[in-house]
Amino acid sequence: MLKLRDYQEAALDMLREAFKAGHNSIVLYLATGGGKTEIAIAMLEACRVKGTRAAMLLDRIVLCDQTSQRLDKYKIDHGVLQSGHWRYRPSELIQVCSAQTIEKRGSFPGLSLLIIDEAHQSRAQTIEFIKNNPHVKVIGLTAAPFTKGMGATYTHVVSPITTKKLVDAGFLYRDWE
């Protein structure tokens, strides 16, 4: 069962509040190792429970497999949209998607939430999809939100905890001392 830390629960609340305030494309800024994927999985599962379609878009095959394995760990049904993948199940409400496969298909029908991993490296086709589908809520995950051009795609940033607080709390290891 997925159990989030307090700051991860706070991130979910902050994301929901930003959506209620009218932001449809939001950056979730959290240090590497801070649990962005777990927060994303919680959002995906919330959509599944509501009966809406959600997807997580990843730029590398290994990340698709890792994310699928994490969903398996929490016993969350999902499909994987990636060329030749054994878990191709397009009818599942949650999809783990290869960016390249989605680009080749050109569309993603019926989607209510799109979560983009490594949003600071967004591909042109992904940015075009966001702009052409304002009804789809988008969360971009990143530990580097200062990349030039992100402000043209995302309208709000959520950052539930600083890196220093993660280190001080023992959630991240400090190896520079």
Disulfide bonds with the S-S distance in Angstrom:
none
